Amino acid sequence: MLLPSALTDQALAALITEANARLDIPAHNAASRALWEAYLAGSPERVPFRLGINPRFILLDPALNPEGITFRQYTEDPELMLQILLRFQCWVRHAIVQDCDLGLPERGWSLAPDLQNYYEGAWLGCPVFFNEHEVPDCRPWLGDDNKREVFDRGIPDPFGGALARNLEYYEYFKARQQAGFEFFGRPLAEVSLAACGSDGPFTVACNLRGATQLCLDLYQDPDYVHQLLAFITEAAIVRITAYRKFLGQPLRTQSFGLADDSIELLSTEAYEEFVLPHHRRLLDTFGQGGPHYIHLCGDAQRHFPTLKEQLNIHTFDTGFPIEFAWVRRALGPEVWIQGGPPVQLLLHGTPDQVAAETRRILSSGITEGKRFMMREANNLAPRTPLDNLEAFYQATLQHGRY
């Protein structure tokens, strides 16, 4: 399999040379580490800036992937996945300035199989499909005539079915690590498994049943919804427990993070009745009191006070739409909030528009308490102009100082 010519060793070497000439990378990295130390201590000089970005950024951009390598090819070939993951990391560390370590990693590269967001639904039976112009996804498989089949099948082997690839690729990466593989003179320092968390029981239930049908089930067959969410939660606990044991990690840590984007479909009353008990079970199983973390894309801010009060969640990674002033007032100055301009604006807007929106967010009151981190909302879209990201970063530097 050919690698994208835009990310050949020669092209990346040129990018590395250019970045080292443009930036004082050791000074940047030292300043970034100091900023994060101050942020964790509650006394940063400014708002930290960090982007969420994954390999779709290069696979779905013809300028970075002129060979047209598809997600299917990437997903089904462990060596190709390894190469793309490393080239992606190298490109990000030299092409995009943010408050994290830039340049070649001092200790080496970190790798885990990339199963995107389809892994949990696929593991529980959903067929995976590969859209030519998008990331892979899974299709619902529980219709009205077989909606209880998932219970009959039982909880799958955490290392089997759709997740057999997770272990296979982990072992492939480990073998490459043990053979002394290096990329630009840096070893594979850390290899881990994917699927060590959960996309959330309600979101996974939408994967299995379909969002529209699941919402109808809330009214037509609520007992089934309770049973399905309990099953999905138990399955997640079995899988995460097995992975933590395999990796030699403790079962419980002080804090635990989860996601559940699809609760944006629910009223606060429906959330508390159907989903809250399962979120609490996940946090009680893997956490030791918290404070905990949650990622929620979409229009979910009405749930934030409940999540804080009922689950001791004190870090919110947000998407859009978000009313930053309301969120800060509702949660208080001590809660950590992450968010920023919508990815559509970063993709289609001008640098001036991006800078103006960044300034508006920073002046909304969200920075009260010095517990705000700027990022895109949420996960950077392929083909986003780098000029827009530079404007985003510079506006944060200018208007995010305390």
Backbone hydrogen bonds in HBPLUS format (Angstrom, degrees):
<---DONOR---> <-ACCEPTOR-->    atom                        ^
c    i                          cat <-CA-CA->   ^        H-A-AA   ^      H-
h    n   atom  resd res      DA  || num        DHA   H-A  angle D-A-AA Bond
n    s   type  num  typ     dist DA aas  dist angle  dist       angle   num
A0007-LEU N   A0004-PRO O   2.86 MM   3  5.43 155.6  1.92 117.1 125.1     1
A0012-LEU N   A0008-THR O   2.89 MM   4  6.13 165.5  1.91 158.2 162.4     2
A0013-ALA N   A0009-ASP O   2.80 MM   4  5.89 153.6  1.87 145.9 153.8     3
A0014-ALA N   A0010-GLN O   3.07 MM   4  6.32 153.2  2.15 144.5 151.0     4
A0015-LEU N   A0011-ALA O   3.01 MM   4  6.30 151.6  2.09 142.5 150.7     5
A0016-ILE N   A0012-LEU O   2.83 MM   4  6.08 157.7  1.88 153.4 158.9     6
A0017-THR N   A0013-ALA O   3.01 MM   4  6.24 160.4  2.05 146.9 151.8     7
A0018-GLU N   A0014-ALA O   2.94 MM   4  6.16 160.6  1.98 148.2 153.6     8
A0019-ALA N   A0015-LEU O   2.87 MM   4  6.07 159.9  1.91 151.5 156.8     9
A0020-ASN N   A0016-ILE O   2.98 MM   4  6.16 159.6  2.02 150.4 155.7    10
A0021-ALA N   A0017-THR O   3.09 MM   4  6.30 142.0  2.24 141.6 151.7    11
A0022-ARG N   A0018-GLU O   2.94 MM   4  6.11 144.6  2.07 144.3 154.5    12
A0023-LEU N   A0019-ALA O   2.87 MM   4  5.82 152.8  1.94 151.4 157.1    13
A0028-HIS N   A0024-ASP O   2.86 MM   4  6.12 161.4  1.90 157.7 164.0    14
A0029-ASN N   A0025-ILE O   2.87 MM   4  6.02 168.8  1.88 160.6 162.6    15
A0030-ALA N   A0026-PRO O   3.02 MM   4  6.18 158.6  2.07 144.8 150.6    16
A0031-ALA N   A0027-ALA O   2.96 MM   4  6.15 159.9  2.00 150.0 155.5    17
A0032-SER N   A0028-HIS O   2.84 MM   4  6.08 155.0  1.91 152.1 159.7    18
A0033-ARG N   A0029-ASN O   2.99 MM   4  6.18 162.6  2.02 150.0 153.9    19
A0034-ALA N   A0030-ALA O   3.05 MM   4  6.26 156.7  2.11 144.4 150.9    20
A0035-LEU N   A0031-ALA O   2.90 MM   4  6.11 152.0  1.98 145.8 153.7    21
A0036-TRP N   A0032-SER O   3.02 MM   4  6.31 160.6  2.06 152.6 156.5    22
A0037-GLU N   A0033-ARG O   2.99 MM   4  6.20 155.0  2.06 146.5 153.7    23
A0038-ALA N   A0034-ALA O   2.98 MM   4  6.19 156.5  2.03 145.5 151.8    24
A0039-TYR N   A0035-LEU O   2.81 MM   4  6.08 149.5  1.91 145.3 155.0    25
A0040-LEU N   A0036-TRP O   2.92 MM   4  6.08 164.7  1.94 150.5 153.3    26
A0041-ALA N   A0037-GLU O   3.08 MM   4  6.26 139.8  2.25 135.9 147.0    27
A0042-GLY N   A0038-ALA O   2.93 MM   4  6.09 108.8  2.45 135.1 152.4    28
A0043-SER N   A0038-ALA O   2.76 MM   5  5.06 158.2  1.80 152.6 148.4    29
A0042-GLY N   A0039-TYR O   3.01 MM   3  4.99 151.7  2.09  99.8 108.9    30
A0402-TYR N   A0045-GLU O   2.91 MM 357  5.70 174.7  1.91 148.8 148.9    31
A0047-VAL N   A0400-GLY O   2.80 MM 353  5.07 140.4  1.95 130.2 143.1    32
A0374-MET N   A0048-PRO O   2.87 MM 326  6.10 156.4  1.93 170.7 163.3    33
A0099-ASP N   A0049-PHE O   2.73 MM  50  5.34 161.3  1.77 165.1 171.1    34
A0050-ARG N   A0374-MET O   3.03 MM 324  6.45 164.1  2.06 170.6 171.9    35
A0380-LEU N   A0052-GLY O   2.82 MM 328  6.04 170.0  1.83 164.6 161.3    36
A0057-PHE N   A0054-ASN O   2.90 MM   3  6.02 171.0  1.91 141.6 143.0    37
A0058-ILE N   A0055-PRO O   3.09 MM   3  5.63 143.1  2.24 112.1 119.9    38
A0059-LEU N   A0055-PRO O   3.02 MM   4  6.27 173.8  2.03 159.7 161.7    39
A0060-LEU N   A0056-ARG O   2.99 MM   4  5.55 157.8  2.04 140.6 143.6    40
A0061-ASP N   A0058-ILE O   3.32 MM   3  5.20 166.8  2.34 106.6 107.2    41
A0064-LEU N   A0061-ASP O   2.94 MM   3  5.46 135.5  2.15 114.9 126.2    42
A0065-ASN N   A0061-ASP O   2.80 MM   4  5.85 133.3  2.02 148.6 162.1    43
A0068-GLY N   A0065-ASN O   2.96 MM   3  5.52 159.4  2.01 116.4 123.2    44
A0074-TYR N   A0070-THR O   2.97 MM   4  6.21 167.6  1.99 152.2 156.0    45
A0075-THR N   A0071-PHE O   2.77 MM   4  5.80 152.8  1.85 144.9 152.6    46
A0076-GLU N   A0072-ARG O   2.95 MM   4  6.02 147.1  2.06 149.3 157.1    47
A0081-MET N   A0077-ASP O   2.91 MM   4  6.15 161.1  1.94 157.3 163.4    48
A0082-LEU N   A0078-PRO O   2.92 MM   4  6.08 159.9  1.97 143.5 149.0    49
A0083-GLN N   A0079-GLU O   2.98 MM   4  6.19 164.5  2.00 148.4 152.1    50
A0084-ILE N   A0080-LEU O   2.89 MM   4  6.08 166.3  1.91 155.2 158.9    51
A0085-LEU N   A0081-MET O   2.88 MM   4  5.97 167.3  1.90 155.6 159.3    52
A0086-LEU N   A0082-LEU O   3.07 MM   4  6.24 161.2  2.10 149.6 154.3    53
A0087-ARG N   A0083-GLN O   2.94 MM   4  6.09 164.0  1.97 150.4 155.4    54
A0088-PHE N   A0084-ILE O   2.75 MM   4  5.81 153.9  1.82 150.0 157.8    55
A0089-GLN N   A0085-LEU O   2.98 MM   4  6.17 165.1  2.01 145.4 149.1    56
A0090-CYS N   A0086-LEU O   2.90 MM   4  6.11 163.9  1.93 150.0 154.8    57
A0091-TRP N   A0087-ARG O   2.88 MM   4  5.99 159.2  1.93 144.2 150.1    58
A0092-VAL N   A0088-PHE O   2.95 MM   4  6.19 170.1  1.96 159.8 161.5    59
A0093-ARG N   A0089-GLN O   2.97 MM   4  6.11 162.0  2.00 151.8 156.9    60
A0094-HIS N   A0091-TRP O   3.16 MM   3  5.40 150.3  2.26 104.1 113.1    61
A0095-ALA N   A0091-TRP O   2.79 MM   4  5.71 133.7  2.01 153.9 167.1    62
A0096-ILE N   A0092-VAL O   3.30 MM   4  5.55 161.6  2.33 137.8 139.1    63
A0103-GLY N   A0093-ARG O   3.07 MM  10  5.34 168.6  2.08 129.1 129.0    64
A0100-CYS N   A0098-GLN O   2.88 MM   2  5.70 134.6  2.09 106.3  92.6    65
A0109-TRP N   A0187-PRO O   2.83 MM  78  6.27 152.9  1.90 162.7 163.3    66
A0189-ALA N   A0109-TRP O   2.77 MM  80  5.35 130.2  2.02 133.6 149.6    67
A0190-GLU N   A0109-TRP O   3.24 MM  81  6.62 161.4  2.27 148.9 149.8    68
A0111-LEU N   A0190-GLU O   2.84 MM  79  6.26 156.8  1.89 154.5 161.9    69
A0192-SER N   A0111-LEU O   2.87 MM  81  6.34 154.4  1.94 153.9 162.6    70
A0122-ALA N   A0118-TYR O   2.94 MM   4  5.97 165.3  1.96 163.1 167.9    71
A0123-TRP N   A0119-TYR O   2.87 MM   4  5.91 154.1  1.93 142.7 149.8    72
A0124-LEU N   A0120-GLU O   3.22 MM   4  6.42 139.9  2.39 137.0 146.6    73
A0124-LEU N   A0121-GLY O   3.13 MM   3  5.16 127.5  2.42  94.6 108.3    74
A0126-CYS N   A0121-GLY O   2.97 MM   5  5.42 165.8  1.99 138.9 134.1    75
A0125-GLY N   A0122-ALA O   3.00 MM   3  5.09 161.9  2.03 109.2 111.1    76
A0139-ARG N   A0127-PRO O   2.89 MM  12  5.62 156.3  1.95 159.7 167.0    77
A0129-PHE N   A0137-ASP O   2.82 MM   8  5.67 163.2  1.85 159.0 164.3    78
A0137-ASP N   A0129-PHE O   3.12 MM   8  5.67 162.1  2.16 158.4 163.9    79
A0134-GLU N   A0131-ASN O   3.21 MM   3  5.23 173.4  2.21 114.6 114.0    80
A0141-TRP N   A0208-LEU O   2.98 MM  67  5.71 138.8  2.16 134.8 141.9    81
A0142-LEU N   A0208-LEU O   2.98 MM  66  5.81 165.8  2.00 164.6 160.3    82
A0146-ASN N   A0143-GLY O   3.20 MM   3  5.41 150.0  2.30 104.2 112.6    83
A0149-GLU N   A0146-ASN O   2.92 MM   3  5.34 166.5  1.94 121.0 124.7    84
A0151-PHE N   A0148-ARG O   3.10 MM   3  5.53 135.1  2.31 106.9 117.7    85
A0152-ASP N   A0148-ARG O   3.33 MM   4  6.75 153.5  2.41 145.0 152.3    86
A0153-ARG N   A0149-GLU O   2.96 MM   4  6.26 152.0  2.04 155.1 161.9    87
A0154-GLY N   A0150-VAL O   3.31 MM   4  6.41 141.7  2.46 132.0 141.0    88
A0160-GLY N   A0157-ASP O   2.93 MM   3  4.89 167.8  1.94 116.5 116.9    89
A0163-LEU N   A0160-GLY O   2.98 MM   3  5.24 141.3  2.13 138.9 133.4    90
A0164-ALA N   A0161-GLY O   3.08 MM   3  5.44 166.9  2.10 114.0 116.7    91
A0166-ASN N   A0163-LEU O   3.09 MM   3  5.04 127.1  2.38  93.2 106.8    92
A0168-GLU N   A0164-ALA O   2.97 MM   4  6.20 166.1  1.99 153.2 157.8    93
A0169-TYR N   A0165-ARG O   2.82 MM   4  5.84 169.6  1.83 152.4 154.5    94
A0170-TYR N   A0166-ASN O   3.03 MM   4  6.10 152.9  2.11 139.8 148.2    95
A0171-GLU N   A0167-LEU O   2.91 MM   4  6.10 164.0  1.93 152.8 156.3    96
A0172-TYR N   A0168-GLU O   2.96 MM   4  6.22 145.6  2.08 139.4 149.7    97
A0173-PHE N   A0169-TYR O   2.83 MM   4  6.05 164.5  1.85 154.3 157.2    98
A0174-LYS N   A0170-TYR O   2.86 MM   4  6.10 156.8  1.91 149.4 156.7    99
A0175-ALA N   A0171-GLU O   2.93 MM   4  6.06 152.6  2.01 140.9 148.0   100
A0176-ARG N   A0172-TYR O   3.06 MM   4  6.36 155.1  2.12 147.5 153.9   101
A0177-GLN N   A0173-PHE O   2.88 MM   4  6.16 153.3  1.95 146.4 154.5   102
A0178-GLN N   A0174-LYS O   2.84 MM   4  6.10 164.3  1.87 155.2 158.2   103
A0179-ALA N   A0175-ALA O   2.99 MM   4  6.11 133.2  2.22 138.0 150.2   104
A0181-PHE N   A0176-ARG O   3.09 MM   5  5.54 163.2  2.12 161.0 158.0   105
A0180-GLY N   A0177-GLN O   3.02 MM   3  5.39 159.4  2.06 112.0 116.7   106
A0183-PHE N   A0186-ARG O   2.83 MM   3  5.28 158.6  1.88 146.8 150.0   107
A0186-ARG N   A0183-PHE O   3.12 MM   3  5.28 159.0  2.16 106.4 113.0   108
A0204-VAL N   A0200-GLY O   2.97 MM   4  6.14 162.9  2.00 158.6 163.8   109
A0205-ALA N   A0201-PRO O   2.92 MM   4  6.04 149.5  2.01 139.3 148.2   110
A0206-CYS N   A0202-PHE O   2.99 MM   4  6.28 145.4  2.11 141.8 150.7   111
A0207-ASN N   A0203-THR O   3.02 MM   4  6.42 145.4  2.14 140.5 150.4   112
A0208-LEU N   A0204-VAL O   2.97 MM   4  6.32 154.2  2.04 150.8 156.9   113
A0209-ARG N   A0205-ALA O   2.88 MM   4  5.94 164.9  1.90 152.6 156.8   114
A0210-GLY N   A0206-CYS O   2.71 MM   4  4.63 142.2  1.85 125.1 135.7   115
A0214-LEU N   A0210-GLY O   2.92 MM   4  6.04 159.1  1.96 156.6 163.3   116
A0215-CYS N   A0211-ALA O   3.02 MM   4  6.20 156.9  2.07 147.8 153.4   117
A0216-LEU N   A0212-THR O   3.07 MM   4  6.40 148.6  2.17 144.4 153.3   118
A0217-ASP N   A0213-GLN O   2.85 MM   4  6.14 148.1  1.96 144.8 154.4   119
A0218-LEU N   A0214-LEU O   3.15 MM   4  6.52 136.8  2.35 141.9 152.1   120
A0219-TYR N   A0216-LEU O   3.01 MM   3  5.56 141.8  2.16 112.1 121.4   121
A0220-GLN N   A0216-LEU O   2.84 MM   4  6.03 166.6  1.86 154.4 159.0   122
A0221-ASP N   A0217-ASP O   2.76 MM   4  4.78 156.1  1.81 126.0 133.4   123
A0224-TYR N   A0221-ASP O   2.99 MM   3  5.48 127.3  2.28 110.9 123.7   124
A0225-VAL N   A0221-ASP O   3.33 MM   4  6.79 153.0  2.40 147.5 155.1   125
A0226-HIS N   A0222-PRO O   3.00 MM   4  6.32 162.6  2.03 155.3 158.9   126
A0227-GLN N   A0223-ASP O   3.00 MM   4  6.24 159.1  2.05 146.0 151.8   127
A0228-LEU N   A0224-TYR O   2.78 MM   4  6.00 159.9  1.82 154.8 160.6   128
A0229-LEU N   A0225-VAL O   2.92 MM   4  6.05 169.8  1.93 156.4 158.6   129
A0230-ALA N   A0226-HIS O   3.02 MM   4  6.13 154.9  2.09 144.1 151.3   130
A0231-PHE N   A0227-GLN O   2.96 MM   4  6.15 153.3  2.04 145.0 152.3   131
A0232-ILE N   A0228-LEU O   2.95 MM   4  6.20 164.7  1.97 154.0 157.6   132
A0233-THR N   A0229-LEU O   2.98 MM   4  6.07 158.9  2.02 144.7 150.6   133
A0234-GLU N   A0230-ALA O   2.98 MM   4  6.14 162.5  2.01 146.7 151.4   134
A0235-ALA N   A0231-PHE O   2.89 MM   4  6.12 157.7  1.94 150.0 156.6   135
A0236-ALA N   A0232-ILE O   2.95 MM   4  6.20 157.0  2.00 147.4 153.2   136
A0237-ILE N   A0233-THR O   3.00 MM   4  6.27 156.9  2.05 149.5 155.8   137
A0238-VAL N   A0234-GLU O   2.94 MM   4  6.21 159.9  1.98 152.3 157.3   138
A0239-ARG N   A0235-ALA O   2.97 MM   4  6.19 163.0  2.00 152.2 156.6   139
A0240-ILE N   A0236-ALA O   2.86 MM   4  5.99 175.6  1.87 157.9 159.2   140
A0241-THR N   A0237-ILE O   2.95 MM   4  5.86 158.7  2.00 143.8 150.5   141
A0242-ALA N   A0238-VAL O   3.06 MM   4  6.19 157.0  2.11 141.4 147.7   142
A0243-TYR N   A0239-ARG O   2.93 MM   4  6.23 157.4  1.98 154.3 160.7   143
A0244-ARG N   A0240-ILE O   2.89 MM   4  6.07 162.1  1.92 152.5 157.2   144
A0245-LYS N   A0241-THR O   3.02 MM   4  6.19 158.6  2.07 147.4 153.4   145
A0246-PHE N   A0242-ALA O   2.94 MM   4  6.10 159.0  1.98 144.9 151.1   146
A0247-LEU N   A0243-TYR O   2.94 MM   4  6.10 155.4  2.00 149.7 155.4   147
A0249-GLN N   A0244-ARG O   2.74 MM   5  4.82 157.0  1.79 155.4 153.8   148
A0248-GLY N   A0245-LYS O   3.13 MM   3  5.05 155.5  2.19 100.4 107.8   149
A0253-THR N   A0286-PHE O   2.90 MM  33  6.28 157.7  1.95 151.9 150.1   150
A0288-GLN N   A0253-THR O   2.81 MM  35  5.85 105.5  2.37 137.8 145.6   151
A0288-GLN N   A0254-GLN O   3.18 MM  34  4.41 163.3  2.21 102.9 107.5   152
A0290-GLY N   A0254-GLN O   2.83 MM  36  5.32 139.6  1.99 164.6 159.3   153
A0293-TYR N   A0256-PHE O   3.24 MM  37  6.31 166.1  2.26 136.7 138.0   154
A0258-LEU N   A0293-TYR O   3.09 MM  35  6.49 150.1  2.19 138.9 143.9   155
A0295-HIS N   A0258-LEU O   2.94 MM  37  6.45 146.6  2.05 144.2 154.9   156
A0263-ILE N   A0260-ASP O   3.11 MM   3  6.09 172.9  2.12 131.4 133.2   157
A0264-GLU N   A0261-ASP O   3.25 MM   3  6.34 164.6  2.27 126.7 129.2   158
A0265-LEU N   A0262-SER O   3.02 MM   3  5.80 170.8  2.03 121.6 124.6   159
A0266-LEU N   A0263-ILE O   3.02 MM   3  5.27 165.3  2.04 112.4 117.2   160
A0271-TYR N   A0267-SER O   2.88 MM   4  6.11 158.6  1.92 151.7 158.2   161
A0272-GLU N   A0268-THR O   3.00 MM   4  6.16 165.6  2.02 146.4 149.7   162
A0273-GLU N   A0269-GLU O   3.03 MM   4  6.25 151.5  2.11 144.6 152.5   163
A0274-PHE N   A0270-ALA O   2.87 MM   4  5.88 173.4  1.88 155.7 157.9   164
A0275-VAL N   A0271-TYR O   2.88 MM   4  5.14 146.6  1.99 134.6 145.6   165
A0276-LEU N   A0271-TYR O   2.95 MM   5  6.03 164.5  1.97 154.0 154.5   166
A0278-HIS N   A0275-VAL O   2.89 MM   3  5.47 132.0  2.12 118.4 131.2   167
A0279-HIS N   A0275-VAL O   3.10 MM   4  6.43 153.9  2.17 154.7 162.5   168
A0280-ARG N   A0276-LEU O   2.91 MM   4  6.12 163.8  1.93 157.8 162.5   169
A0281-ARG N   A0277-PRO O   3.04 MM   4  6.21 144.9  2.17 131.7 140.9   170
A0282-LEU N   A0278-HIS O   3.11 MM   4  6.32 158.1  2.16 143.9 148.4   171
A0283-LEU N   A0279-HIS O   3.03 MM   4  6.29 166.9  2.05 155.9 159.1   172
A0284-ASP N   A0280-ARG O   2.86 MM   4  5.97 156.4  1.91 149.0 155.9   173
A0285-THR N   A0281-ARG O   2.92 MM   4  5.98 143.7  2.05 141.6 151.1   174
A0286-PHE N   A0282-LEU O   3.09 MM   4  6.25 162.2  2.12 152.1 155.4   175
A0287-GLY N   A0283-LEU O   2.74 MM   4  5.08 138.4  1.91 135.7 145.0   176
A0292-HIS N   A0312-ASN O   2.91 MM  20  6.14 162.8  1.94 142.0 147.8   177
A0314-HIS N   A0292-HIS O   2.96 MM  22  5.84 152.0  2.04 143.7 144.9   178
A0294-ILE N   A0315-THR O   3.01 MM  21  6.41 151.8  2.09 157.3 165.4   179
A0317-ASP N   A0294-ILE O   2.94 MM  23  6.23 169.3  1.95 159.8 162.4   180
A0296-LEU N   A0317-ASP O   2.94 MM  21  6.21 168.8  1.95 174.6 173.4   181
A0300-ALA N   A0298-GLY O   3.00 MM   2  5.70 128.8  2.27 106.9  91.9   182
A0303-HIS N   A0300-ALA O   2.95 MM   3  5.78 159.8  1.99 125.9 131.6   183
A0304-PHE N   A0301-GLN O   3.01 MM   3  5.18 152.1  2.09 106.9 115.5   184
A0307-LEU N   A0303-HIS O   2.98 MM   4  6.21 162.2  2.01 160.3 166.2   185
A0308-LYS N   A0304-PHE O   2.92 MM   4  6.16 156.6  1.98 156.5 162.9   186
A0309-GLU N   A0305-PRO O   2.92 MM   4  6.06 170.6  1.93 151.8 154.5   187
A0310-GLN N   A0306-THR O   2.76 MM   4  5.63 166.0  1.78 153.0 157.8   188
A0311-LEU N   A0307-LEU O   3.07 MM   4  5.30 147.6  2.18 124.6 133.4   189
A0313-ILE N   A0307-LEU O   3.42 MM   6  5.84 161.7  2.46 128.5 129.9   190
A0312-ASN N   A0308-LYS O   3.13 MM   4  4.86 130.4  2.39 123.9 127.6   191
A0336-TRP N   A0314-HIS O   2.84 MM  22  6.00 152.7  1.91 170.4 161.2   192
A0316-PHE N   A0336-TRP O   2.89 MM  20  6.33 156.3  1.95 153.0 158.3   193
A0338-GLN N   A0316-PHE O   2.84 MM  22  6.15 156.5  1.89 166.4 163.6   194
A0318-THR N   A0338-GLN O   2.92 MM  20  5.92 172.8  1.92 151.1 153.4   195
A0327-VAL N   A0323-GLU O   2.97 MM   4  6.22 164.8  1.99 159.9 164.8   196
A0328-ARG N   A0324-PHE O   3.01 MM   4  6.21 166.6  2.03 153.9 156.4   197
A0329-ARG N   A0325-ALA O   3.07 MM   4  6.30 164.0  2.10 149.4 154.1   198
A0330-ALA N   A0326-TRP O   2.80 MM   4  5.94 161.3  1.83 155.5 161.2   199
A0331-LEU N   A0327-VAL O   2.94 MM   4  6.00 150.4  2.03 150.4 157.0   200
A0332-GLY N   A0328-ARG O   2.85 MM   4  5.53 149.6  1.94 145.0 151.9   201
A0337-ILE N   A0371-ARG O   2.92 MM  34  6.38 159.4  1.96 162.4 168.6   202
A0373-MET N   A0337-ILE O   2.92 MM  36  6.35 156.4  1.98 155.4 161.8   203
A0339-GLY N   A0373-MET O   3.16 MM  34  6.68 154.0  2.23 164.3 172.2   204
A0375-ARG N   A0339-GLY O   2.95 MM  36  5.15 155.0  2.02 123.3 126.6   205
A0377-ALA N   A0341-PRO O   2.92 MM  36  5.69 145.5  2.04 153.5 147.4   206
A0345-LEU N   A0342-PRO O   3.07 MM   3  5.52 127.2  2.36 107.7 119.7   207
A0346-LEU N   A0342-PRO O   3.29 MM   4  6.72 161.1  2.33 150.9 155.8   208
A0343-VAL N   A0377-ALA O   3.02 MM  34  5.57 143.3  2.16 131.6 126.2   209
A0347-LEU N   A0343-VAL O   2.87 MM   4  6.04 144.5  2.00 144.8 154.7   210
A0348-HIS N   A0344-GLN O   2.83 MM   4  5.90 168.2  1.84 151.8 154.9   211
A0349-GLY N   A0345-LEU O   2.68 MM   4  4.78 147.0  1.79 134.3 141.4   212
A0354-VAL N   A0350-THR O   2.96 MM   4  6.23 160.3  1.99 157.4 163.0   213
A0355-ALA N   A0351-PRO O   2.91 MM   4  6.08 163.2  1.94 149.4 153.9   214
A0356-ALA N   A0352-ASP O   2.93 MM   4  6.10 155.3  1.99 144.8 151.7   215
A0357-GLU N   A0353-GLN O   3.02 MM   4  6.22 159.8  2.06 148.5 153.2   216
A0358-THR N   A0354-VAL O   2.96 MM   4  6.15 157.6  2.01 149.9 156.6   217
A0359-ARG N   A0355-ALA O   2.94 MM   4  6.14 159.7  1.98 147.7 153.1   218
A0360-ARG N   A0356-ALA O   2.92 MM   4  6.15 153.1  1.99 143.9 151.7   219
A0361-ILE N   A0357-GLU O   2.98 MM   4  6.22 162.4  2.01 151.3 154.7   220
A0362-LEU N   A0358-THR O   3.05 MM   4  6.27 164.8  2.07 151.2 155.3   221
A0363-SER N   A0359-ARG O   3.05 MM   4  6.19 132.8  2.28 142.1 153.7   222
A0363-SER N   A0360-ARG O   3.25 MM   3  5.23 134.8  2.47  94.4 106.5   223
A0364-SER N   A0361-ILE O   3.14 MM   3  5.20 164.9  2.16 109.2 112.6   224
A0368-GLU N   A0365-GLY O   3.21 MM   3  5.73 169.1  2.22 116.9 119.9   225
A0370-LYS N   A0367-THR O   2.89 MM   3  5.32 158.3  1.94 141.6 141.8   226
A0384-THR N   A0381-ALA O   3.26 MM   3  5.87 140.4  2.43 141.0 139.4   227
A0388-ASN N   A0385-PRO O   3.04 MM   3  5.40 130.1  2.30 103.8 115.9   228
A0389-LEU N   A0385-PRO O   3.35 MM   4  6.82 149.2  2.45 142.6 151.0   229
A0390-GLU N   A0386-LEU O   2.93 MM   4  6.21 152.5  2.01 149.4 156.7   230
A0391-ALA N   A0387-ASP O   2.99 MM   4  6.21 156.2  2.05 143.1 149.4   231
A0392-PHE N   A0388-ASN O   2.90 MM   4  6.07 150.9  1.98 141.8 150.3   232
A0393-TYR N   A0389-LEU O   2.94 MM   4  6.14 160.3  1.98 147.0 151.3   233
A0394-GLN N   A0390-GLU O   2.89 MM   4  6.07 169.9  1.90 153.6 156.6   234
A0395-ALA N   A0391-ALA O   2.94 MM   4  5.96 155.6  2.00 143.3 150.0   235
A0396-THR N   A0392-PHE O   3.14 MM   4  6.32 148.7  2.24 140.3 148.5   236
A0397-LEU N   A0393-TYR O   2.95 MM   4  6.31 157.3  2.01 151.5 157.9   237
A0398-GLN N   A0394-GLN O   2.92 MM   4  6.14 156.0  1.98 147.1 153.6   238
A0399-HIS N   A0395-ALA O   2.86 MM   4  5.87 169.3  1.87 150.1 153.4   239
A0400-GLY N   A0396-THR O   2.81 MM   4  4.96 132.1  2.04 135.6 141.9   240
